[in-house]
Amino acid sequence: MELQSSADILVRWQGTPIEQVIQAQNFGYPLHPQPTPQVVIVTCMEYRYSMPVPSNYAYVICAPGGRLIGSELA
């Protein structure tokens, strides 16, 4: 799904930390440090790219291909 503006973000994500991450990554909105993590972000472990996420904003898990199969929590 291509996002042209913040108005294209799904309604169920509006007003949530997911919307904030999408706006920051796609439209340059700022993310601010938080007292506790707000979301979990799973991404590929590509060493040439590191997501610009401020302190305590998110848990960032870097896995091969961004896959978590076999990593489920009990």
PDB file of N, H, CA, C and O in Angstrom:
ATOM      1  N   MET A   1       0.845  -1.176   0.000  1.00  0.00           N
ATOM      2  CA  MET A   1       0.000   0.000   0.000  1.00  0.00           C
ATOM      3  C   MET A   1       0.895   1.244   0.000  1.00  0.00           C
ATOM      4  O   MET A   1       1.721   1.423   0.895  1.00  0.00           O
ATOM      5  N   GLU A   2       0.727   2.071  -0.979  1.00  0.00           N
ATOM      6  H   GLU A   2       0.056   1.926  -1.706  1.00  0.00           H
ATOM      7  CA  GLU A   2       1.537   3.282  -1.072  1.00  0.00           C
ATOM      8  C   GLU A   2       0.862   4.415  -0.300  1.00  0.00           C
ATOM      9  O   GLU A   2      -0.343   4.637  -0.418  1.00  0.00           O
ATOM     10  N   LEU A   3       1.655   5.116   0.481  1.00  0.00           N
ATOM     11  H   LEU A   3       2.634   4.936   0.577  1.00  0.00           H
ATOM     12  CA  LEU A   3       1.140   6.243   1.266  1.00  0.00           C
ATOM     13  C   LEU A   3       1.626   7.547   0.653  1.00  0.00           C
ATOM     14  O   LEU A   3       2.830   7.775   0.536  1.00  0.00           O
ATOM     15  N   GLN A   4       0.698   8.392   0.268  1.00  0.00           N
ATOM     16  H   GLN A   4      -0.280   8.207   0.363  1.00  0.00           H
ATOM     17  CA  GLN A   4       1.045   9.694  -0.291  1.00  0.00           C
ATOM     18  C   GLN A   4       1.047  10.783   0.776  1.00  0.00           C
ATOM     19  O   GLN A   4       1.746  11.788   0.651  1.00  0.00           O
ATOM     20  N   SER A   5       0.245  10.568   1.843  1.00  0.00           N
ATOM     21  H   SER A   5      -0.323   9.751   1.945  1.00  0.00           H
ATOM     22  CA  SER A   5       0.149  11.554   2.928  1.00  0.00           C
ATOM     23  C   SER A   5      -0.320  10.850   4.191  1.00  0.00           C
ATOM     24  O   SER A   5      -0.670   9.670   4.158  1.00  0.00           O
ATOM     25  N   SER A   6      -0.328  11.564   5.291  1.00  0.00           N
ATOM     26  H   SER A   6      -0.044  12.522   5.318  1.00  0.00           H
ATOM     27  CA  SER A   6      -0.800  11.012   6.564  1.00  0.00           C
ATOM     28  C   SER A   6      -2.261  10.574   6.476  1.00  0.00           C
ATOM     29  O   SER A   6      -2.687   9.688   7.217  1.00  0.00           O
ATOM     30  N   ALA A   7      -3.017  11.177   5.590  1.00  0.00           N
ATOM     31  H   ALA A   7      -2.671  11.896   4.988  1.00  0.00           H
ATOM     32  CA  ALA A   7      -4.437  10.823   5.435  1.00  0.00           C
ATOM     33  C   ALA A   7      -4.608   9.394   4.909  1.00  0.00           C
ATOM     34  O   ALA A   7      -5.690   8.821   5.038  1.00  0.00           O
ATOM     35  N   ASP A   8      -3.556   8.809   4.318  1.00  0.00           N
ATOM     36  H   ASP A   8      -2.677   9.274   4.214  1.00  0.00           H
ATOM     37  CA  ASP A   8      -3.627   7.452   3.778  1.00  0.00           C
ATOM     38  C   ASP A   8      -3.390   6.366   4.836  1.00  0.00           C
ATOM     39  O   ASP A   8      -3.555   5.181   4.547  1.00  0.00           O
ATOM     40  N   ILE A   9      -3.011   6.753   6.039  1.00  0.00           N
ATOM     41  H   ILE A   9      -2.877   7.716   6.274  1.00  0.00           H
ATOM     42  CA  ILE A   9      -2.758   5.777   7.102  1.00  0.00           C
ATOM     43  C   ILE A   9      -4.090   5.172   7.541  1.00  0.00           C
ATOM     44  O   ILE A   9      -5.081   5.880   7.721  1.00  0.00           O
ATOM     45  N   LEU A  10      -4.093   3.848   7.708  1.00  0.00           N
ATOM     46  H   LEU A  10      -3.288   3.273   7.561  1.00  0.00           H
ATOM     47  CA  LEU A  10      -5.325   3.158   8.090  1.00  0.00           C
ATOM     48  C   LEU A  10      -5.946   3.762   9.346  1.00  0.00           C
ATOM     49  O   LEU A  10      -5.234   4.162  10.267  1.00  0.00           O
ATOM     50  N   VAL A  11      -7.254   3.826   9.377  1.00  0.00           N
ATOM     51  H   VAL A  11      -7.833   3.501   8.629  1.00  0.00           H
ATOM     52  CA  VAL A  11      -7.978   4.432  10.497  1.00  0.00           C
ATOM     53  C   VAL A  11      -7.615   3.753  11.815  1.00  0.00           C
ATOM     54  O   VAL A  11      -7.453   4.425  12.833  1.00  0.00           O
ATOM     55  N   ARG A  12      -7.486   2.422  11.803  1.00  0.00           N
ATOM     56  H   ARG A  12      -7.617   1.876  10.975  1.00  0.00           H
ATOM     57  CA  ARG A  12      -7.202   1.712  13.059  1.00  0.00           C
ATOM     58  C   ARG A  12      -5.818   2.047  13.612  1.00  0.00           C
ATOM     59  O   ARG A  12      -5.565   1.799  14.791  1.00  0.00           O
ATOM     60  N   TRP A  13      -4.919   2.597  12.805  1.00  0.00           N
ATOM     61  H   TRP A  13      -5.125   2.798  11.847  1.00  0.00           H
ATOM     62  CA  TRP A  13      -3.593   2.984  13.275  1.00  0.00           C
ATOM     63  C   TRP A  13      -3.513   4.460  13.660  1.00  0.00           C
ATOM     64  O   TRP A  13      -2.538   4.877  14.285  1.00  0.00           O
ATOM     65  N   GLN A  14      -4.511   5.249  13.302  1.00  0.00           N
ATOM     66  H   GLN A  14      -5.303   4.910  12.794  1.00  0.00           H
ATOM     67  CA  GLN A  14      -4.470   6.681  13.603  1.00  0.00           C
ATOM     68  C   GLN A  14      -4.558   6.900  15.114  1.00  0.00           C
ATOM     69  O   GLN A  14      -5.345   6.261  15.811  1.00  0.00           O
ATOM     70  N   GLY A  15      -3.728   7.821  15.592  1.00  0.00           N
ATOM     71  H   GLY A  15      -3.088   8.340  15.026  1.00  0.00           H
ATOM     72  CA  GLY A  15      -3.706   8.130  17.016  1.00  0.00           C
ATOM     73  C   GLY A  15      -2.913   7.123  17.839  1.00  0.00           C
ATOM     74  O   GLY A  15      -2.994   7.125  19.067  1.00  0.00           O
ATOM     75  N   THR A  16      -2.145   6.259  17.167  1.00  0.00           N
ATOM     76  H   THR A  16      -2.079   6.257  16.169  1.00  0.00           H
ATOM     77  CA  THR A  16      -1.354   5.246  17.866  1.00  0.00           C
ATOM     78  C   THR A  16       0.136   5.455  17.590  1.00  0.00           C
ATOM     79  O   THR A  16       0.497   6.229  16.704  1.00  0.00           O
ATOM     80  N   PRO A  17       1.007   4.768  18.345  1.00  0.00           N
ATOM     81  CA  PRO A  17       2.441   4.851  18.046  1.00  0.00           C
ATOM     82  C   PRO A  17       2.787   4.348  16.651  1.00  0.00           C
ATOM     83  O   PRO A  17       3.785   4.779  16.074  1.00  0.00           O
ATOM     84  N   ILE A  18       1.978   3.440  16.095  1.00  0.00           N
ATOM     85  H   ILE A  18       1.167   3.089  16.564  1.00  0.00           H
ATOM     86  CA  ILE A  18       2.223   2.962  14.732  1.00  0.00           C
ATOM     87  C   ILE A  18       2.104   4.119  13.742  1.00  0.00           C
ATOM     88  O   ILE A  18       2.925   4.250  12.835  1.00  0.00           O
ATOM     89  N   GLU A  19       1.094   4.946  13.916  1.00  0.00           N
ATOM     90  H   GLU A  19       0.426   4.839  14.653  1.00  0.00           H
ATOM     91  CA  GLU A  19       0.941   6.122  13.043  1.00  0.00           C
ATOM     92  C   GLU A  19       2.160   7.031  13.165  1.00  0.00           C
ATOM     93  O   GLU A  19       2.641   7.559  12.162  1.00  0.00           O
ATOM     94  N   GLN A  20       2.655   7.216  14.368  1.00  0.00           N
ATOM     95  H   GLN A  20       2.264   6.788  15.183  1.00  0.00           H
ATOM     96  CA  GLN A  20       3.805   8.093  14.575  1.00  0.00           C
ATOM     97  C   GLN A  20       5.052   7.560  13.867  1.00  0.00           C
ATOM     98  O   GLN A  20       5.807   8.330  13.274  1.00  0.00           O
ATOM     99  N   VAL A  21       5.269   6.233  13.929  1.00  0.00           N
ATOM    100  H   VAL A  21       4.655   5.608  14.410  1.00  0.00           H
ATOM    101  CA  VAL A  21       6.424   5.636  13.247  1.00  0.00           C
ATOM    102  C   VAL A  21       6.280   5.795  11.737  1.00  0.00           C
ATOM    103  O   VAL A  21       7.248   6.145  11.062  1.00  0.00           O
ATOM    104  N   ILE A  22       5.091   5.544  11.198  1.00  0.00           N
ATOM    105  H   ILE A  22       4.304   5.259  11.747  1.00  0.00           H
ATOM    106  CA  ILE A  22       4.864   5.692   9.761  1.00  0.00           C
ATOM    107  C   ILE A  22       5.106   7.134   9.331  1.00  0.00           C
ATOM    108  O   ILE A  22       5.759   7.375   8.315  1.00  0.00           O
ATOM    109  N   GLN A  23       4.590   8.092  10.091  1.00  0.00           N
ATOM    110  H   GLN A  23       4.059   7.897  10.916  1.00  0.00           H
ATOM    111  CA  GLN A  23       4.785   9.498   9.744  1.00  0.00           C
ATOM    112  C   GLN A  23       6.263   9.880   9.794  1.00  0.00           C
ATOM    113  O   GLN A  23       6.739  10.642   8.952  1.00  0.00           O
ATOM    114  N   ALA A  24       6.985   9.350  10.777  1.00  0.00           N
ATOM    115  H   ALA A  24       6.599   8.731  11.460  1.00  0.00           H
ATOM    116  CA  ALA A  24       8.412   9.668  10.897  1.00  0.00           C
ATOM    117  C   ALA A  24       9.202   9.077   9.737  1.00  0.00           C
ATOM    118  O   ALA A  24      10.050   9.757   9.160  1.00  0.00           O
ATOM    119  N   GLN A  25       8.935   7.821   9.388  1.00  0.00           N
ATOM    120  H   GLN A  25       8.246   7.268   9.857  1.00  0.00           H
ATOM    121  CA  GLN A  25       9.691   7.145   8.337  1.00  0.00           C
ATOM    122  C   GLN A  25       9.331   7.645   6.939  1.00  0.00           C
ATOM    123  O   GLN A  25      10.197   7.741   6.069  1.00  0.00           O
ATOM    124  N   ASN A  26       8.052   7.962   6.723  1.00  0.00           N
ATOM    125  H   ASN A  26       7.349   7.884   7.429  1.00  0.00           H
ATOM    126  CA  ASN A  26       7.605   8.318   5.367  1.00  0.00           C
ATOM    127  C   ASN A  26       7.513   9.815   5.109  1.00  0.00           C
ATOM    128  O   ASN A  26       7.674  10.255   3.971  1.00  0.00           O
ATOM    129  N   PHE A  27       7.257  10.598   6.142  1.00  0.00           N
ATOM    130  H   PHE A  27       7.125  10.240   7.066  1.00  0.00           H
ATOM    131  CA  PHE A  27       6.978  12.012   5.919  1.00  0.00           C
ATOM    132  C   PHE A  27       7.863  12.962   6.728  1.00  0.00           C
ATOM    133  O   PHE A  27       7.653  14.174   6.697  1.00  0.00           O
ATOM    134  N   GLY A  28       8.858  12.421   7.455  1.00  0.00           N
ATOM    135  H   GLY A  28       9.029  11.436   7.480  1.00  0.00           H
ATOM    136  CA  GLY A  28       9.804  13.276   8.166  1.00  0.00           C
ATOM    137  C   GLY A  28       9.324  13.867   9.475  1.00  0.00           C
ATOM    138  O   GLY A  28       9.950  14.789   9.997  1.00  0.00           O
ATOM    139  N   TYR A  29       8.226  13.360  10.018  1.00  0.00           N
ATOM    140  H   TYR A  29       7.717  12.611   9.593  1.00  0.00           H
ATOM    141  CA  TYR A  29       7.760  13.853  11.316  1.00  0.00           C
ATOM    142  C   TYR A  29       8.759  13.428  12.393  1.00  0.00           C
ATOM    143  O   TYR A  29       9.414  12.397  12.244  1.00  0.00           O
ATOM    144  N   PRO A  30       8.891  14.201  13.474  1.00  0.00           N
ATOM    145  CA  PRO A  30       9.836  13.813  14.527  1.00  0.00           C
ATOM    146  C   PRO A  30       9.248  12.740  15.454  1.00  0.00           C
ATOM    147  O   PRO A  30       8.042  12.705  15.701  1.00  0.00           O
ATOM    148  N   LEU A  31      10.116  11.880  15.952  1.00  0.00           N
ATOM    149  H   LEU A  31      11.096  11.908  15.751  1.00  0.00           H
ATOM    150  CA  LEU A  31       9.764  10.960  17.032  1.00  0.00           C
ATOM    151  C   LEU A  31      10.516  11.443  18.260  1.00  0.00           C
ATOM    152  O   LEU A  31      11.666  11.870  18.154  1.00  0.00           O
ATOM    153  N   HIS A  32       9.891  11.383  19.406  1.00  0.00           N
ATOM    154  H   HIS A  32       8.957  11.036  19.492  1.00  0.00           H
ATOM    155  CA  HIS A  32      10.510  11.880  20.625  1.00  0.00           C
ATOM    156  C   HIS A  32      10.776  10.742  21.596  1.00  0.00           C
ATOM    157  O   HIS A  32      10.000   9.788  21.656  1.00  0.00           O
ATOM    158  N   PRO A  33      11.869  10.830  22.364  1.00  0.00           N
ATOM    159  CA  PRO A  33      12.145   9.804  23.365  1.00  0.00           C
ATOM    160  C   PRO A  33      10.941   9.633  24.301  1.00  0.00           C
ATOM    161  O   PRO A  33      10.214  10.585  24.582  1.00  0.00           O
ATOM    162  N   GLN A  34      10.754   8.410  24.768  1.00  0.00           N
ATOM    163  H   GLN A  34      11.345   7.636  24.540  1.00  0.00           H
ATOM    164  CA  GLN A  34       9.625   8.087  25.641  1.00  0.00           C
ATOM    165  C   GLN A  34      10.150   7.442  26.923  1.00  0.00           C
ATOM    166  O   GLN A  34      11.254   6.897  26.933  1.00  0.00           O
ATOM    167  N   PRO A  35       9.374   7.498  27.999  1.00  0.00           N
ATOM    168  CA  PRO A  35       9.820   6.842  29.238  1.00  0.00           C
ATOM    169  C   PRO A  35       9.820   5.318  29.120  1.00  0.00           C
ATOM    170  O   PRO A  35      10.609   4.648  29.786  1.00  0.00           O
ATOM    171  N   THR A  36       8.949   4.769  28.285  1.00  0.00           N
ATOM    172  H   THR A  36       8.308   5.314  27.743  1.00  0.00           H
ATOM    173  CA  THR A  36       8.894   3.321  28.051  1.00  0.00           C
ATOM    174  C   THR A  36       8.640   3.078  26.570  1.00  0.00           C
ATOM    175  O   THR A  36       8.044   3.924  25.903  1.00  0.00           O
ATOM    176  N   PRO A  37       9.084   1.925  26.038  1.00  0.00           N
ATOM    177  CA  PRO A  37       8.847   1.624  24.625  1.00  0.00           C
ATOM    178  C   PRO A  37       7.362   1.603  24.292  1.00  0.00           C
ATOM    179  O   PRO A  37       6.539   1.144  25.083  1.00  0.00           O
ATOM    180  N   GLN A  38       7.036   2.108  23.104  1.00  0.00           N
ATOM    181  H   GLN A  38       7.705   2.481  22.461  1.00  0.00           H
ATOM    182  CA  GLN A  38       5.654   2.208  22.652  1.00  0.00           C
ATOM    183  C   GLN A  38       5.255   1.099  21.685  1.00  0.00           C
ATOM    184  O   GLN A  38       4.089   0.707  21.634  1.00  0.00           O
ATOM    185  N   VAL A  39       6.226   0.590  20.913  1.00  0.00           N
ATOM    186  H   VAL A  39       7.173   0.908  20.954  1.00  0.00           H
ATOM    187  CA  VAL A  39       5.962  -0.414  19.883  1.00  0.00           C
ATOM    188  C   VAL A  39       7.153  -1.370  19.772  1.00  0.00           C
ATOM    189  O   VAL A  39       8.231  -1.113  20.307  1.00  0.00           O
ATOM    190  N   VAL A  40       6.927  -2.475  19.066  1.00  0.00           N
ATOM    191  H   VAL A  40       6.051  -2.683  18.632  1.00  0.00           H
ATOM    192  CA  VAL A  40       7.998  -3.386  18.678  1.00  0.00           C
ATOM    193  C   VAL A  40       8.138  -3.256  17.169  1.00  0.00           C
ATOM    194  O   VAL A  40       7.155  -3.384  16.439  1.00  0.00           O
ATOM    195  N   ILE A  41       9.348  -3.004  16.700  1.00  0.00           N
ATOM    196  H   ILE A  41      10.147  -2.900  17.293  1.00  0.00           H
ATOM    197  CA  ILE A  41       9.618  -2.890  15.275  1.00  0.00           C
ATOM    198  C   ILE A  41      10.524  -4.055  14.890  1.00  0.00           C
ATOM    199  O   ILE A  41      11.598  -4.233  15.466  1.00  0.00           O
ATOM    200  N   VAL A  42      10.088  -4.838  13.923  1.00  0.00           N
ATOM    201  H   VAL A  42       9.216  -4.694  13.455  1.00  0.00           H
ATOM    202  CA  VAL A  42      10.890  -5.954  13.425  1.00  0.00           C
ATOM    203  C   VAL A  42      11.381  -5.583  12.036  1.00  0.00           C
ATOM    204  O   VAL A  42      10.597  -5.207  11.164  1.00  0.00           O
ATOM    205  N   THR A  43      12.676  -5.693  11.844  1.00  0.00           N
ATOM    206  H   THR A  43      13.313  -5.998  12.552  1.00  0.00           H
ATOM    207  CA  THR A  43      13.275  -5.304  10.581  1.00  0.00           C
ATOM    208  C   THR A  43      14.365  -6.292  10.199  1.00  0.00           C
ATOM    209  O   THR A  43      14.803  -7.093  11.025  1.00  0.00           O
ATOM    210  N   CYS A  44      14.790  -6.236   8.977  1.00  0.00           N
ATOM    211  H   CYS A  44      14.434  -5.586   8.306  1.00  0.00           H
ATOM    212  CA  CYS A  44      15.890  -7.073   8.520  1.00  0.00           C
ATOM    213  C   CYS A  44      17.174  -6.628   9.217  1.00  0.00           C
ATOM    214  O   CYS A  44      17.314  -5.463   9.589  1.00  0.00           O
ATOM    215  N   MET A  45      18.095  -7.547   9.388  1.00  0.00           N
ATOM    216  H   MET A  45      17.981  -8.494   9.086  1.00  0.00           H
ATOM    217  CA  MET A  45      19.339  -7.219  10.082  1.00  0.00           C
ATOM    218  C   MET A  45      20.382  -6.582   9.161  1.00  0.00           C
ATOM    219  O   MET A  45      21.580  -6.662   9.432  1.00  0.00           O
ATOM    220  N   GLU A  46      19.939  -5.962   8.093  1.00  0.00           N
ATOM    221  H   GLU A  46      18.966  -5.897   7.873  1.00  0.00           H
ATOM    222  CA  GLU A  46      20.824  -5.283   7.137  1.00  0.00           C
ATOM    223  C   GLU A  46      21.699  -4.284   7.891  1.00  0.00           C
ATOM    224  O   GLU A  46      21.192  -3.327   8.476  1.00  0.00           O
ATOM    225  N   TYR A  47      22.998  -4.506   7.877  1.00  0.00           N
ATOM    226  H   TYR A  47      23.410  -5.283   7.402  1.00  0.00           H
ATOM    227  CA  TYR A  47      23.925  -3.671   8.653  1.00  0.00           C
ATOM    228  C   TYR A  47      24.096  -2.268   8.085  1.00  0.00           C
ATOM    229  O   TYR A  47      24.582  -1.382   8.788  1.00  0.00           O
ATOM    230  N   ARG A  48      23.716  -2.045   6.847  1.00  0.00           N
ATOM    231  H   ARG A  48      23.321  -2.765   6.275  1.00  0.00           H
ATOM    232  CA  ARG A  48      23.907  -0.722   6.244  1.00  0.00           C
ATOM    233  C   ARG A  48      22.805   0.259   6.597  1.00  0.00           C
ATOM    234  O   ARG A  48      22.891   1.442   6.268  1.00  0.00           O
ATOM    235  N   TYR A  49      21.776  -0.226   7.261  1.00  0.00           N
ATOM    236  H   TYR A  49      21.706  -1.187   7.528  1.00  0.00           H
ATOM    237  CA  TYR A  49      20.659   0.659   7.612  1.00  0.00           C
ATOM    238  C   TYR A  49      20.280   0.450   9.072  1.00  0.00           C
ATOM    239  O   TYR A  49      20.124  -0.681   9.533  1.00  0.00           O
ATOM    240  N   SER A  50      20.139   1.530   9.773  1.00  0.00           N
ATOM    241  H   SER A  50      20.266   2.448   9.399  1.00  0.00           H
ATOM    242  CA  SER A  50      19.685   1.493  11.161  1.00  0.00           C
ATOM    243  C   SER A  50      18.518   2.471  11.281  1.00  0.00           C
ATOM    244  O   SER A  50      18.643   3.645  10.930  1.00  0.00           O
ATOM    245  N   MET A  51      17.396   1.984  11.772  1.00  0.00           N
ATOM    246  H   MET A  51      17.294   1.031  12.057  1.00  0.00           H
ATOM    247  CA  MET A  51      16.225   2.865  11.881  1.00  0.00           C
ATOM    248  C   MET A  51      16.494   3.999  12.856  1.00  0.00           C
ATOM    249  O   MET A  51      16.985   3.759  13.959  1.00  0.00           O
ATOM    250  N   PRO A  52      16.183   5.222  12.472  1.00  0.00           N
ATOM    251  CA  PRO A  52      16.368   6.368  13.372  1.00  0.00           C
ATOM    252  C   PRO A  52      15.223   6.449  14.388  1.00  0.00           C
ATOM    253  O   PRO A  52      14.264   7.197  14.201  1.00  0.00           O
ATOM    254  N   VAL A  53      15.342   5.677  15.449  1.00  0.00           N
ATOM    255  H   VAL A  53      16.121   5.070  15.601  1.00  0.00           H
ATOM    256  CA  VAL A  53      14.308   5.633  16.483  1.00  0.00           C
ATOM    257  C   VAL A  53      14.932   6.153  17.779  1.00  0.00           C
ATOM    258  O   VAL A  53      15.980   5.649  18.183  1.00  0.00           O
ATOM    259  N   PRO A  54      14.327   7.144  18.447  1.00  0.00           N
ATOM    260  CA  PRO A  54      14.912   7.697  19.660  1.00  0.00           C
ATOM    261  C   PRO A  54      14.880   6.713  20.835  1.00  0.00           C
ATOM    262  O   PRO A  54      14.189   5.695  20.802  1.00  0.00           O
ATOM    263  N   SER A  55      15.638   7.046  21.856  1.00  0.00           N
ATOM    264  H   SER A  55      16.199   7.873  21.883  1.00  0.00           H
ATOM    265  CA  SER A  55      15.737   6.216  23.057  1.00  0.00           C
ATOM    266  C   SER A  55      14.374   5.847  23.614  1.00  0.00           C
ATOM    267  O   SER A  55      13.485   6.688  23.741  1.00  0.00           O
ATOM    268  N   ASN A  56      14.231   4.577  23.941  1.00  0.00           N
ATOM    269  H   ASN A  56      14.953   3.893  23.837  1.00  0.00           H
ATOM    270  CA  ASN A  56      13.026   4.046  24.580  1.00  0.00           C
ATOM    271  C   ASN A  56      11.752   4.199  23.769  1.00  0.00           C
ATOM    272  O   ASN A  56      10.673   3.936  24.301  1.00  0.00           O
ATOM    273  N   TYR A  57      11.819   4.611  22.511  1.00  0.00           N
ATOM    274  H   TYR A  57      12.695   4.825  22.078  1.00  0.00           H
ATOM    275  CA  TYR A  57      10.579   4.733  21.741  1.00  0.00           C
ATOM    276  C   TYR A  57      10.048   3.370  21.343  1.00  0.00           C
ATOM    277  O   TYR A  57       8.839   3.140  21.360  1.00  0.00           O
ATOM    278  N   ALA A  58      10.957   2.455  20.981  1.00  0.00           N
ATOM    279  H   ALA A  58      11.939   2.642  20.967  1.00  0.00           H
ATOM    280  CA  ALA A  58      10.531   1.146  20.491  1.00  0.00           C
ATOM    281  C   ALA A  58      11.580   0.097  20.799  1.00  0.00           C
ATOM    282  O   ALA A  58      12.768   0.392  20.930  1.00  0.00           O
ATOM    283  N   TYR A  59      11.113  -1.126  20.912  1.00  0.00           N
ATOM    284  H   TYR A  59      10.148  -1.366  20.806  1.00  0.00           H
ATOM    285  CA  TYR A  59      12.024  -2.262  20.871  1.00  0.00           C
ATOM    286  C   TYR A  59      12.248  -2.517  19.388  1.00  0.00           C
ATOM    287  O   TYR A  59      11.285  -2.654  18.633  1.00  0.00           O
ATOM    288  N   VAL A  60      13.511  -2.585  18.957  1.00  0.00           N
ATOM    289  H   VAL A  60      14.294  -2.474  19.570  1.00  0.00           H
ATOM    290  CA  VAL A  60      13.811  -2.853  17.556  1.00  0.00           C
ATOM    291  C   VAL A  60      14.511  -4.201  17.490  1.00  0.00           C
ATOM    292  O   VAL A  60      15.588  -4.386  18.057  1.00  0.00           O
ATOM    293  N   ILE A  61      13.885  -5.141  16.788  1.00  0.00           N
ATOM    294  H   ILE A  61      13.010  -4.991  16.327  1.00  0.00           H
ATOM    295  CA  ILE A  61      14.435  -6.482  16.634  1.00  0.00           C
ATOM    296  C   ILE A  61      14.916  -6.620  15.198  1.00  0.00           C
ATOM    297  O   ILE A  61      14.135  -6.485  14.256  1.00  0.00           O
ATOM    298  N   CYS A  62      16.199  -6.886  15.040  1.00  0.00           N
ATOM    299  H   CYS A  62      16.833  -6.995  15.805  1.00  0.00           H
ATOM    300  CA  CYS A  62      16.780  -7.067  13.716  1.00  0.00           C
ATOM    301  C   CYS A  62      17.006  -8.554  13.500  1.00  0.00           C
ATOM    302  O   CYS A  62      17.851  -9.157  14.163  1.00  0.00           O
ATOM    303  N   ALA A  63      16.268  -9.141  12.592  1.00  0.00           N
ATOM    304  H   ALA A  63      15.582  -8.652  12.053  1.00  0.00           H
ATOM    305  CA  ALA A  63      16.341 -10.572  12.332  1.00  0.00           C
ATOM    306  C   ALA A  63      16.581 -10.797  10.844  1.00  0.00           C
ATOM    307  O   ALA A  63      16.221  -9.950  10.026  1.00  0.00           O
ATOM    308  N   PRO A  64      17.190 -11.935  10.481  1.00  0.00           N
ATOM    309  CA  PRO A  64      17.403 -12.218   9.065  1.00  0.00           C
ATOM    310  C   PRO A  64      16.092 -12.146   8.284  1.00  0.00           C
ATOM    311  O   PRO A  64      15.157 -12.896   8.564  1.00  0.00           O
ATOM    312  N   GLY A  65      16.028 -11.268   7.331  1.00  0.00           N
ATOM    313  H   GLY A  65      16.788 -10.659   7.104  1.00  0.00           H
ATOM    314  CA  GLY A  65      14.821 -11.111   6.524  1.00  0.00           C
ATOM    315  C   GLY A  65      13.638 -10.544   7.287  1.00  0.00           C
ATOM    316  O   GLY A  65      12.524 -10.528   6.763  1.00  0.00           O
ATOM    317  N   GLY A  66      13.849 -10.075   8.518  1.00  0.00           N
ATOM    318  H   GLY A  66      14.753 -10.088   8.944  1.00  0.00           H
ATOM    319  CA  GLY A  66      12.746  -9.537   9.320  1.00  0.00           C
ATOM    320  C   GLY A  66      11.776 -10.627   9.756  1.00  0.00           C
ATOM    321  O   GLY A  66      10.621 -10.340  10.068  1.00  0.00           O
ATOM    322  N   ARG A  67      12.237 -11.877   9.780  1.00  0.00           N
ATOM    323  H   ARG A  67      13.176 -12.110   9.527  1.00  0.00           H
ATOM    324  CA  ARG A  67      11.365 -13.011  10.118  1.00  0.00           C
ATOM    325  C   ARG A  67      11.500 -13.346  11.602  1.00  0.00           C
ATOM    326  O   ARG A  67      12.595 -13.322  12.164  1.00  0.00           O
ATOM    327  N   LEU A  68      10.382 -13.653  12.212  1.00  0.00           N
ATOM    328  H   LEU A  68       9.492 -13.672  11.756  1.00  0.00           H
ATOM    329  CA  LEU A  68      10.377 -14.047  13.615  1.00  0.00           C
ATOM    330  C   LEU A  68       9.841 -15.454  13.837  1.00  0.00           C
ATOM    331  O   LEU A  68       9.637 -15.859  14.981  1.00  0.00           O
ATOM    332  N   ILE A  69       9.612 -16.199  12.776  1.00  0.00           N
ATOM    333  H   ILE A  69       9.778 -15.870  11.846  1.00  0.00           H
ATOM    334  CA  ILE A  69       9.076 -17.546  12.915  1.00  0.00           C
ATOM    335  C   ILE A  69      10.035 -18.358  13.789  1.00  0.00           C
ATOM    336  O   ILE A  69      11.241 -18.398  13.547  1.00  0.00           O
ATOM    337  N   GLY A  70       9.471 -18.996  14.799  1.00  0.00           N
ATOM    338  H   GLY A  70       8.491 -18.964  14.996  1.00  0.00           H
ATOM    339  CA  GLY A  70      10.286 -19.749  15.746  1.00  0.00           C
ATOM    340  C   GLY A  70      10.745 -18.926  16.918  1.00  0.00           C
ATOM    341  O   GLY A  70      11.399 -19.450  17.819  1.00  0.00           O
ATOM    342  N   SER A  71      10.415 -17.627  16.932  1.00  0.00           N
ATOM    343  H   SER A  71       9.884 -17.202  16.199  1.00  0.00           H
ATOM    344  CA  SER A  71      10.817 -16.740  18.016  1.00  0.00           C
ATOM    345  C   SER A  71       9.637 -16.332  18.882  1.00  0.00           C
ATOM    346  O   SER A  71       9.747 -15.391  19.668  1.00  0.00           O
ATOM    347  N   GLU A  72       8.516 -17.017  18.754  1.00  0.00           N
ATOM    348  H   GLU A  72       8.426 -17.782  18.116  1.00  0.00           H
ATOM    349  CA  GLU A  72       7.317 -16.635  19.473  1.00  0.00           C
ATOM    350  C   GLU A  72       7.533 -16.718  20.983  1.00  0.00           C
ATOM    351  O   GLU A  72       8.252 -17.588  21.475  1.00  0.00           O
ATOM    352  N   LEU A  73       6.911 -15.815  21.691  1.00  0.00           N
ATOM    353  H   LEU A  73       6.328 -15.109  21.291  1.00  0.00           H
ATOM    354  CA  LEU A  73       6.963 -15.829  23.157  1.00  0.00           C
ATOM    355  C   LEU A  73       5.922 -16.818  23.673  1.00  0.00           C
ATOM    356  O   LEU A  73       4.844 -16.972  23.099  1.00  0.00           O
ATOM    357  N   ALA A  74       6.270 -17.469  24.749  1.00  0.00           N
ATOM    358  H   ALA A  74       7.146 -17.344  25.215  1.00  0.00           H
ATOM    359  CA  ALA A  74       5.327 -18.427  25.342  1.00  0.00           C
ATOM    360  C   ALA A  74       4.228 -17.730  26.086  1.00  0.00           C
ATOM    361  O   ALA A  74       3.350 -18.385  26.646  1.00  0.00           O
TER     362      ALA A  74
END
